[in-house]
Amino acid sequence: MKNALRTYYSFLWRYKTYFLLFFFCLILNAIAWSLSPYFYKLFLDNFASTDLSLVIKILIIFALVRIIAVLSEVGAGIAGDKMLVPASRDARLKFFQRINELDFAYHLSQKTGSLISTVKRGDGAFINLHFMLHWQVGSILINFVVMLFFLIRLNFWLLIAVLFAFILGLITARQLIRQNTQARREFIQSDDRVMDVITDNLMNYETVKLFAKEKWELFRLGEIHYDWMKKFRRYNWSFRKIDITTGMINNLGLLIVLVLGLIQLRSQIISLGDYMMVLGFMTSFYPRFFDLIYSARHIIQSGVDIEKYFQIFDEPVLVPDPIKPVKRDFIIGEIEFRRVTFTYPDNKRPALKDFSLHIHPGQAIALVGKSGVGKTTLGRLILRFYDVQKGQILIDGINIKRFSKDQLRSFIGVVPQEPILFNDTIGYNIAYGRAKASQEEIIAAAKMANLDEFINGLPQGYDTLVGERGVKLSGGQRQRLAIARMILSNPSIVIFDEATSQLDTESEKKIQSAFWQAVKNKTTIIIAHRLSTVINADKIVVLHQGQIAEIGSHQELIQKTNSLYSYFWHLQTQSEIL
């Protein structure tokens, strides 16, 4: 929690002028409001005085102090808003930036529902903590200091009684709040699991309906809610314990102080004005102190939420940028794998073992083989989604670890196996890799990807919304859109990962000529199961268990006796004939 609060105040301190002005006004406001019991004493002690001007002077000063309290409260509110709103925005942007900085492996291990809940709760906690820590806790502490100042000057035993009651209530509340904090953390974990199921259901609604699993999904959510209800009840019960225990202690402490003051009043140790001052301090402070402990649920909730919100900043980046990256305006596209060995973090068997391959600039290389032999892994390693454990990957003779990830990936265009689109227009998605592209350039890219005719047949054309993750488009249409997006980004290196796997035979043939035209003079890596895609490649690399089993052109490999490529080719051609 300390680290979370340190991070919290680092965002507020960015606006130090408003930060200091806010606390100045807050302290002035709390002191001004806290002085009221002292004026009660002055008024009572001088009420019987024959000097009426003195009483009127006391009342005027009291009114001025109240005006200062009002004005300082307004000032604190204005300065607080000037500080809080941009600081909250900065925290949200920092969270978003960190999420995007974190590695591919991190995102594979996270659930969207949990991340959404974390952001939502964290945003709310950032605002709530300001009001609770500063306006509630801060003003009460200042009220307590003002009260102690006058009690020290008034009577030692009254001071001891107040401190004893306060410290006892504080110690008890602290222990109960610890229990409440743990209960809150457990409840959040259970609540995140509920959100994960709901999000998963919404994102896969088509599968749910295809298998008529609506009732099963409801049952699954209901089962998870049993644990949610258990944790929620435990969390709520922790508040009841706080209410009962601190309520009894605080009211008992208040009674002791007031009785002790009454005894001293009757013994003429203190005056009636002094007793009224003590009564004013106690009746104004203790109810607020009790309310503060009672509202600890909100402070605890916000504290736990902000702690989880800021935990993202402590997540390590496993694939860091170099301290002094190499900068290049362009590359010619030479790629070399030098004895690369790589194992995924959650696997024991290497995906690639002592893998070496040299790809010349402008050369088209096809990677083929069974699923899981390392084809897609090679693409991920070139993009530095992961770093190799052994060996090197070089582009234009430079180890890719020496490039910043942003620049490295700007040289590479990718058409993934399963393109995921933004819930925006077709034009926006095509131009995503090149934000300043003109409408003419977008249309030209769509034509090369055999997509323009389809788009022009839509009522809103390029302004048509594609839906969540592109669900309004077919699989083939999404892939052609991804191809158009790659073409428009104009990379030096192109990676096609099963790029035509969802296209029908006619569409595949139409796109082949456009594809080869688009990658002319570009270094191209084609990852494919459908071997018809790779016939025109300069070199075909057949992978087996993370290593190169065969390498050569289509004609060379097809004629090779007992070759894996020949076996795959005959399997596919026979299945197509059948």
C-alpha positions in Angstrom: 0.0 0.0 0.0 2.9 2.4 0.7 4.2 2.0 -2.8 0.8 2.6 -4.2 0.4 5.8 -2.2 3.8 6.9 -3.2 2.9 6.4 -6.9 -0.5 8.2 -6.2 1.1 11.3 -4.8 3.8 11.3 -7.6 0.9 11.9 -10.1 -0.6 14.7 -7.9 2.8 16.3 -7.4 3.1 16.8 -11.1 0.8 19.8 -10.5 2.8 21.1 -7.5 1.5 24.7 -7.6 -2.1 23.5 -7.3 -1.0 20.8 -4.9 0.5 23.3 -2.5 -2.3 25.7 -2.9 -4.8 23.0 -2.2 -3.2 21.9 1.0 -2.7 25.5 2.2 -6.4 26.2 1.7 -7.3 22.8 3.3 -5.3 23.4 6.4 -6.6 27.0 6.7 -10.2 25.7 6.3 -9.8 22.9 8.9 -8.2 25.3 11.4 -10.9 27.9 10.9 -13.8 25.4 11.4 -12.0 23.9 14.4 -11.8 27.2 16.3 -15.6 27.4 16.9 -15.5 25.8 20.4 -12.8 28.3 21.4 -15.2 31.2 20.5 -17.9 29.5 22.5 -15.6 29.7 25.5 -14.7 33.4 24.9 -18.4 34.3 24.5 -19.5 32.5 27.7 -16.5 33.9 29.7 -17.3 37.5 28.6 -21.1 37.2 28.4 -21.6 38.9 31.8 -19.0 41.5 31.1 -20.2 45.2 31.3 -18.0 45.9 28.2 -20.5 45.1 25.5 -18.0 46.2 22.8 -15.7 43.3 23.8 -18.5 40.8 23.2 -19.4 42.4 19.9 -15.7 42.3 18.9 -15.6 38.5 19.7 -18.7 37.9 17.6 -17.2 39.9 14.6 -13.9 38.0 14.8 -15.9 34.7 15.0 -17.9 35.7 11.9 -14.7 36.6 10.0 -13.1 33.3 10.9 -16.3 31.5 9.5 -16.0 33.6 6.3 -12.3 32.6 6.0 -13.5 29.0 6.4 -15.9 29.3 3.6 -13.5 31.1 1.2 -10.7 28.6 1.9 -13.0 25.7 1.3 -13.9 27.1 -2.1 -10.2 27.7 -2.8 -9.3 24.2 -1.8 -12.1 22.9 -4.1 -10.9 24.8 -7.1 -7.2 24.0 -6.6 -8.0 20.4 -5.9 -9.9 20.0 -9.1 -7.1 21.7 -11.0 -4.7 19.1 -9.5 -6.9 16.0 -9.5 -8.5 16.0 -12.9 -5.2 16.1 -15.0 -3.5 13.8 -12.5 -6.2 11.2 -12.9 -5.9 11.5 -16.7 -2.1 11.1 -16.4 -2.5 7.9 -14.3 -4.9 6.4 -16.8 -2.6 7.3 -19.8 0.3 5.8 -17.9 -1.6 2.6 -17.3 -2.6 2.4 -20.9 1.0 3.1 -22.0 2.3 0.4 -19.7 -0.2 -2.2 -20.9 1.0 -1.5 -24.5 4.7 -1.7 -23.4 4.3 -5.1 -21.7 5.4 -8.1 -23.7 3.4 -10.4 -25.9 3.8 -13.2 -23.2 2.1 -10.9 -20.6 -1.0 -10.4 -22.6 -1.3 -14.1 -23.4 -1.5 -14.7 -19.6 -4.1 -12.0 -18.8 -7.8 -12.0 -19.0 -9.6 -9.1 -20.6 -12.4 -9.0 -18.0 -9.9 -8.6 -15.1 -8.0 -5.8 -16.8 -11.2 -3.9 -17.6 -12.3 -4.3 -13.9 -8.9 -3.1 -12.8 -9.0 0.0 -14.9 -12.6 0.8 -13.9 -12.0 0.4 -10.2 -8.6 2.2 -10.4 -10.1 5.3 -12.1 -12.8 5.5 -9.4 -10.3 4.9 -6.6 -8.0 7.7 -7.8 -10.8 10.3 -7.4 -12.2 8.8 -4.2 -8.9 8.7 -2.4 -8.5 12.5 -2.9 -11.7 13.3 -1.1 -11.3 10.7 1.6 -7.6 11.1 2.4 -7.5 14.9 2.2 -11.0 16.2 2.9 -11.9 13.6 5.5 -8.7 12.3 7.1 -6.7 15.5 6.6 -9.3 17.8 8.1 -10.0 15.5 11.1 -6.3 15.3 11.9 -6.0 19.1 11.8 -9.1 19.3 14.0 -7.5 16.9 16.4 -4.2 18.9 16.6 -6.2 22.1 17.2 -8.2 20.4 20.0 -4.9 19.1 21.6 -3.4 22.6 21.4 -6.2 24.1 23.6 -6.4 21.1 25.9 -2.7 21.3 26.7 -3.2 24.8 27.8 -6.4 24.0 29.7 -6.0 20.8 31.8 -3.5 17.9 31.9 -6.0 15.2 32.9 -8.5 16.1 30.2 -5.7 15.9 27.7 -4.7 12.4 29.0 -8.3 11.2 28.8 -8.8 12.4 25.2 -5.5 10.9 24.1 -6.3 7.6 25.8 -9.7 7.3 24.2 -8.3 8.4 20.8 -5.3 6.0 20.8 -7.5 3.0 22.0 -10.0 3.6 19.2 -7.2 4.0 16.7 -5.4 0.7 17.7 -8.6 -1.2 17.7 -9.7 0.2 14.3 -6.2 -0.5 12.8 -6.5 -4.2 13.6 -10.0 -4.5 12.3 -9.1 -2.5 9.1 -6.3 -5.0 8.4 -8.9 -7.8 8.4 -11.1 -5.8 6.2 -8.3 -5.1 3.7 -7.6 -8.8 3.4 -11.3 -9.5 2.9 -11.5 -6.8 0.2 -8.6 -8.4 -1.7 -10.2 -11.8 -1.7 -13.5 -10.3 -2.8 -11.8 -8.5 -5.7 -10.2 -11.8 -6.9 -13.6 -13.4 -6.8 -15.3 -10.5 -8.5 -12.6 -10.5 -11.3 -13.4 -14.2 -11.9 -17.1 -13.3 -12.4 -16.2 -10.5 -14.8 -13.9 -12.9 -16.7 -16.8 -15.3 -17.3 -19.1 -12.5 -18.4 -16.5 -11.0 -20.8 -15.6 -14.4 -22.2 -19.3 -15.1 -22.8 -19.9 -11.7 -24.6 -16.8 -12.1 -26.8 -17.8 -15.7 -27.8 -21.5 -15.2 -28.1 -21.5 -16.9 -31.5 -20.0 -20.1 -30.2 -22.5 -20.1 -27.3 -25.4 -19.9 -29.7 -23.9 -22.4 -32.1 -23.8 -25.0 -29.4 -27.0 -23.9 -27.6 -25.1 -23.3 -24.4 -27.1 -20.4 -23.1 -28.3 -22.3 -20.0 -24.9 -23.8 -19.4 -23.3 -20.4 -19.4 -25.9 -19.2 -16.9 -25.2 -22.2 -14.7 -21.5 -21.6 -15.0 -21.9 -18.0 -13.9 -24.2 -19.1 -11.1 -21.6 -21.6 -9.8 -18.9 -18.9 -9.7 -21.2 -16.6 -7.8 -21.3 -19.0 -4.8 -17.7 -18.1 -4.0 -18.4 -14.5 -4.9 -21.3 -14.4 -2.3 -19.2 -16.1 0.3 -16.4 -13.5 -0.1 -18.9 -10.7 -0.2 -20.5 -11.7 3.1 -17.2 -12.0 4.8 -16.2 -8.6 3.4 -19.4 -7.0 4.7 -19.2 -8.7 8.1 -15.8 -7.1 8.6 -17.6 -3.7 8.5 -20.1 -4.8 11.1 -17.2 -5.7 13.5 -15.7 -2.2 12.9 -19.0 -0.5 13.6 -19.7 -2.4 16.8 -16.2 -2.2 18.3 -15.2 1.3 17.4 -18.6 2.7 18.1 -18.5 1.3 21.7 -15.0 2.5 22.3 -15.5 6.0 20.9 -18.7 6.7 22.7 -17.2 5.4 25.9 -14.2 7.6 25.5 -16.5 10.6 24.8 -18.5 9.9 28.0 -15.3 9.6 30.1 -14.0 13.0 28.9 -17.3 14.8 29.4 -17.8 13.3 32.9 -14.2 14.2 33.9 -14.8 17.7 32.6 -18.0 18.0 34.5 -16.3 16.9 37.8 -13.6 19.6 37.2 -16.2 22.2 36.5 -18.0 21.4 39.7 -14.6 21.6 41.5 -14.0 25.0 39.9 -10.8 23.7 38.3 -12.1 24.9 34.9 -14.7 27.5 34.0 -18.1 27.0 32.4 -16.6 28.5 29.2 -13.8 26.0 29.4 -16.2 23.1 29.8 -18.3 24.4 26.8 -15.1 24.5 24.8 -14.3 20.9 25.7 -17.9 19.9 25.0 -17.7 21.7 21.6 -14.4 20.0 20.7 -15.6 16.5 21.7 -19.0 16.7 20.1 -17.5 18.0 16.9 -14.4 15.7 16.7 -15.7 12.3 17.9 -18.7 12.0 15.6 -16.4 12.9 12.7 -13.8 10.5 13.9 -16.4 7.7 14.2 -17.7 8.5 10.7 -14.1 8.3 9.4 -13.7 4.8 10.8 -17.1 3.8 9.7 -16.3 5.0 6.2 -13.1 3.1 6.3 -14.8 0.7 3.9 -14.4 3.3 1.2 -10.8 4.1 2.1 -9.9 0.4 2.2 -11.7 -0.3 -1.0 -10.1 2.5 -2.8 -6.7 1.7 -1.3 -6.9 -1.9 -2.5 -8.2 -0.9 -5.9 -5.5 1.7 -6.4 -2.9 -0.8 -5.3 -4.0 -3.3 -8.0 -4.3 -0.4 -10.5 -0.7 0.6 -10.0 0.7 -2.9 -9.8 0.9 -2.8 -13.6 3.8 -0.4 -13.3 5.8 -3.0 -11.4 5.3 -5.7 -14.1 8.7 -6.3 -15.7 9.3 -5.9 -19.4 11.0 -9.1 -20.5 11.9 -7.8 -23.9 13.4 -4.3 -23.2 14.5 -1.7 -25.6 18.3 -1.0 -25.7 19.6 2.0 -23.8 21.1 3.4 -26.9 19.2 2.0 -29.9 20.6 1.9 -33.4 18.6 4.2 -35.7 18.0 3.5 -39.4 15.8 5.4 -41.8 15.4 2.3 -43.9 16.7 -1.2 -44.3 17.4 -3.4 -47.3 15.8 -6.4 -45.6 18.6 -9.0 -45.2 17.7 -11.4 -42.4 20.0 -14.0 -40.7 19.2 -16.5 -38.0 22.4 -17.6 -36.3 22.1 -20.8 -34.3 18.9 -19.7 -32.7 17.4 -21.7 -29.8 14.2 -20.7 -28.2 11.8 -22.2 -25.7 8.5 -20.6 -24.7 8.3 -19.7 -21.0 5.6 -22.3 -20.2 7.2 -25.1 -22.2 10.0 -27.5 -21.6 10.6 -28.6 -25.3 12.4 -26.0 -27.5 10.3 -24.5 -30.3 13.6 -23.9 -32.2 16.9 -25.7 -31.8 20.2 -24.4 -33.2 18.3 -22.9 -36.1 20.3 -21.1 -38.8 18.9 -19.5 -42.0 20.1 -16.6 -44.3 17.5 -14.6 -46.2 18.8 -12.3 -48.9 17.3 -8.8 -49.5 14.2 -9.1 -51.7 14.1 -12.9 -51.4 10.8 -14.7 -50.8 11.1 -17.5 -48.3 8.3 -20.0 -47.5 8.2 -21.8 -44.1 6.2 -25.0 -44.2 5.7 -28.0 -42.0 3.3 -29.6 -39.5 1.6 -27.4 -36.9 3.9 -26.7 -33.9 7.3 -27.1 -35.7 8.2 -23.4 -35.2 6.9 -21.5 -38.3 4.9 -18.9 -36.4 7.6 -18.7 -33.7 10.1 -17.5 -36.3 7.8 -14.6 -37.1 7.3 -13.7 -33.4 11.1 -13.7 -32.8 11.8 -11.4 -35.8 9.2 -9.0 -34.3 10.8 -9.4 -30.8 7.6 -10.5 -29.2 10.2 -12.8 -27.4 13.9 -12.8 -27.2 15.9 -15.9 -28.1 17.8 -17.8 -25.3 20.7 -18.7 -27.6 22.0 -17.4 -30.9 21.2 -14.1 -32.7 18.8 -12.7 -35.3 20.2 -10.0 -37.5 18.7 -7.6 -39.9 21.1 -5.9 -42.3 23.9 -7.4 -40.2 22.6 -5.7 -37.0 21.3 -7.7 -34.0 17.6 -6.9 -33.7 18.1 -6.4 -30.0 20.0 -3.2 -30.9 16.9 -1.7 -32.5 14.1 -0.1 -30.5 11.0 -2.3 -30.8 9.0 0.5 -32.4 11.6 1.0 -35.2 12.1 -2.7 -35.7 8.4 -3.3 -36.2 8.1 -0.3 -38.4 10.3 -2.1 -40.9 8.0 -5.2 -40.9 4.5 -5.7 -42.2 2.5 -8.6 -40.9 -0.7 -10.3 -42.1 -1.6 -12.6 -39.2 -3.4 -15.9 -39.3 -6.4 -14.5 -37.5 -6.7 -10.7 -38.2 -8.3 -8.8 -35.3 -9.9 -5.5 -36.4 -10.8 -2.4 -34.4 -14.5 -1.6 -34.0 -14.3 1.2 -36.4 -14.7 1.8 -40.2 -13.1 -0.3 -43.0 -11.1 2.8 -44.0 -9.8 3.3 -40.5 -8.6 -0.3 -40.3 -6.9 -0.3 -43.6 -5.1 2.9 -42.8 -4.1 1.8 -39.3 -0.5 1.1 -40.2 -0.2 4.5 -41.9 -2.4 7.1 -40.2 -1.8 9.9 -42.7 -2.7 7.8 -45.8 -5.0 9.6 -48.3 -8.3 8.1 -49.4 -6.8 7.4 -52.8 -4.0 5.4 -51.2 -6.5 3.4 -49.1 -8.5 2.6 -52.2 -5.4 1.5 -54.1 -4.4 -0.8 -51.3 -7.9 -2.3 -51.1 -7.8 -2.9 -54.9 -4.5 -4.8 -54.6 -6.0 -6.9 -51.9 -9.1 -7.7 -54.1 -11.3 -5.9 -51.6 -12.4 -2.7 -53.3 -15.3 -4.3 -55.2 -16.8 -5.7 -52.0 -16.4 -2.4 -50.2 -18.1 -0.4 -53.0 -21.0 -2.8 -52.8 -21.7 -1.7 -49.2 -24.2 1.2 -48.5 -21.5 3.2 -46.5 -18.5 2.0 -48.5 -15.2 2.7 -46.7 -17.2 4.2 -43.8 -18.8 0.9 -42.9 -18.3 -0.2 -39.3 -16.7 -3.7 -39.1 -18.1 -4.5 -35.6 -16.3 -5.8 -32.5 -13.1 -7.5 -33.6 -14.4 -7.4 -37.2 -17.3 -9.7 -36.6 -19.4 -8.1 -39.4 -16.9 -9.3 -42.0 -16.3 -12.9 -43.1 -13.0 -14.6 -42.3 -11.8 -14.1 -45.9 -12.8 -10.4 -45.9 -10.9 -9.8 -42.7 -7.8 -11.4 -44.1 -8.0 -9.3 -47.3 -8.5 -6.2 -45.2 -5.4 -7.2 -43.2 -3.5 -7.6 -46.5 -4.6 -4.2 -47.6 -3.4 -2.8 -44.3 0.0 -4.3 -44.8 0.3 -3.1 -48.4 -0.5 0.5 -47.3 2.2 0.4 -44.5 4.8 -0.3 -47.2 7.3 -2.3 -45.1 10.7 -3.6 -46.2 10.0 -7.0 -44.7 6.7 -8.8 -45.1 5.5 -11.8 -43.0 2.4 -13.7 -44.2 1.2 -16.0 -41.5 -1.4 -18.4 -43.1 -2.6 -15.2 -44.9 -4.8 -17.0 -47.4 -6.0 -19.9 -45.2 -9.6 -18.6 -45.1 -9.9 -17.6 -48.7 -11.8 -19.7 -51.2 -9.9 -21.0 -54.3 -11.1 -18.2 -56.6 -10.3 -15.4 -54.2 -6.9 -17.0 -53.5 -6.0 -17.1 -57.2 -7.2 -13.4 -57.6 -5.0 -12.3 -54.8 -1.9 -14.2 -55.7 -0.9 -11.9 -58.5 -1.7 -8.8 -56.5 0.3 -10.3 -53.5 3.4 -11.0 -55.5 3.2 -7.5 -57.0 2.9 -6.0 -53.6 6.0 -7.8 -52.2 8.1 -7.2 -55.3 11.7 -6.3 -54.1 10.6 -6.9 -50.5 12.0 -9.6 -48.2 9.1 -11.9 -47.7 8.5 -14.7 -45.3 5.4 -16.8 -46.1 4.1 -19.1 -43.3 1.7 -21.5 -44.9 -0.1 -24.9 -44.7 -1.7 -24.5 -48.2 1.3 -25.2 -50.4 -0.4 -23.5 -53.4 0.6 -20.2 -51.7 4.3 -21.0 -51.7 4.9 -22.3 -55.2 6.4 -19.0 -56.4 8.7 -18.6 -53.4 12.4 -18.3 -54.1 13.2 -20.8 -51.4 11.0 -23.2 -49.4 12.2 -24.2 -45.9 10.6 -27.3 -44.5 10.7 -27.4 -40.7 10.6 -30.5 -38.5 10.8 -30.3 -34.7 12.3 -26.8 -34.6 15.0 -27.5 -37.2 15.4 -27.3 -41.0 14.6 -30.6 -42.5 14.7 -29.6 -46.2 15.4 -26.5 -48.2 15.0 -25.7 -51.9 12.6 -24.4 -54.6 9.2 -26.0 -55.2 10.5 -28.0 -58.2 13.6 -29.1 -56.4 11.7 -30.4 -53.4 8.8 -32.0 -55.4 11.3 -34.1 -57.3 13.3 -35.1 -54.2 12.8 -38.7 -53.2 11.1 -39.3 -49.8 11.0 -35.6 -49.1 8.6 -34.2 -46.5 7.6 -31.4 -48.9 6.7 -33.9 -51.6 4.6 -35.9 -49.1 2.7 -32.8 -48.0 2.2 -31.7 -51.6 0.7 -35.0 -52.7 -1.5 -35.1 -49.6 -3.0 -31.7 -50.4 -3.3 -32.2 -54.2 -5.1 -35.5 -53.7 -7.5 -34.0 -51.1 -8.3 -31.2 -53.5 -9.0 -33.7 -56.3 -11.3 -35.7 -54.0 
